[in-house]
Amino acid sequence: MVALARRRKTRPEADIEPLGRGRRGRGALVETAVVPRKPTAYWDYIKVEELLALQGGLEPTDTGLSNDEVLFITVHQIDELWFKLILRELITVRNLFAKVPVPEQALASAARGIRRMTLLVEHVSAHFEIMETMTTRDYLAFRDKLNPASGFQSGQLREIEVLLGLSDADRVPLGDEQSYMNALKAHDGSPSSAYRRVAARLHDKPSLVEAIREWLSRTPIQGTAPGDPDDDKNVNAFIESYSAAHEKCALEALEIAKSTALAAGDAERLEKRYAREIEGSRAFLRAEDCPEADRERMKRIRAALVFIESYRELPLLAWPRVIIDELVAFEQAFVIFRQRHARMVERIIGQRTGTGGSSGVDYLDQTALRYRIFRDIWAVRTLLVRQSELPELRSADFYGFVTAP
């Protein structure tokens, strides 16, 4: 059983006063005036009329536009509102994980925020089905108006990518703009509103992925944390014992695969494939792909991911495991959004060059493949082993419930 101590926070009686009575200040009774508030109307609070007047595109109103063009404008405006909400949640989650230490009691709120981000991205993806009610001819009737505008110019979507931690090295060029920031400038080369948004966000550090890494780097592994005596030795021992467990499982899987091989050359091919998997997994945990200056830190981060996933039932690791799962779900939703976008575009305009000068569908497909943020979290799935094969857990009590003495 878990002992929970609850304290009731009380206020002095003098601080509690009837409405309209006022407070005593410096010996005198100061009357508090109650200002009547105008009753709130739905249309005032939501700004309905102002909102409905924004679908004219390049025209003063939408009266003369086709239903298809108004649909196109409206869907993209709703997308931008969803992006706004994603950004708000993303900033809140990032700010939480940027704290040292991260308050454990706040992890539930962080998980809920990431989950909300996932649902918002899924809603954006759902809009593509509505867009597909347009035929190619419907869209071509107004497509030339958009030239050279592009969805790439969505400043908020670029902000989301920057805040998540998408590196410049992973970006797919839209054309020959040299830098994606150049594509966000106005036609005369001056900074646009989108350019200013993204330029400001580039200085908003850390990114979520870096904040998550720093949080993971402080994970107690086999009972020790950074700075503890023999922590490095302990982490290295865990990596080696886990790598041995992974190799054992991989070799067992190899024997099963060889026993069902259909052709003479299959056995040799399988042996090479499993050998690469075993060596690649060991190299990943040792962070051999990372710069030497950052290798020890990344080694501990990757060991922490494996440790959390492997001993996920332990109470102390329960919420970290939820956070990792929610991050995977969010990035999966984002990859699906990009893939769904590409298929919608291909269905309506085929392989045409994009209005912004991009390669169109090919550009969108490349972003779906390359724009990945939480690569290490995904990569550990290759390494995980059966529970029965896990290295023995040390200092198990450290990860258990805190009970009353």
ABEGO torsion letter per residue (X at the ends): XBBBBBBBBBBBAAABBBBGAEBBBGGBBBBBBBBBBBBBBAAAAAGAAAAAAAAAEABABAAABBAAAAAAAAAAAAAAAAAAAAAAAAAAAAAAAABOBBBAAAAAAAAAAAAAAAAAAAAAAAAAAAAAABBAAAAAAAAAAAOABBAAABAAAAAAAAAAGBBAAABBBABAAGBAAAAABBAAGBBBAAAAAAAAAAABOBBAAAAAAAAAAABBBGGBBBGBBGAAAAAAAAAAAAAAAAAAAAAAAAAAAAAABABAAAAAAAAAAAAAAAAAAAAAAAGAABBAAAAAAAAAAAAAAAAAAAAAABAAAAAAAAAAAAAAAAAAAAAAAAAAAAAAAAAAAEABBBAAGBAEAAAAAAAAAABBABAAAAAAAAABBBAAABBBBBGAAAABBBBBX
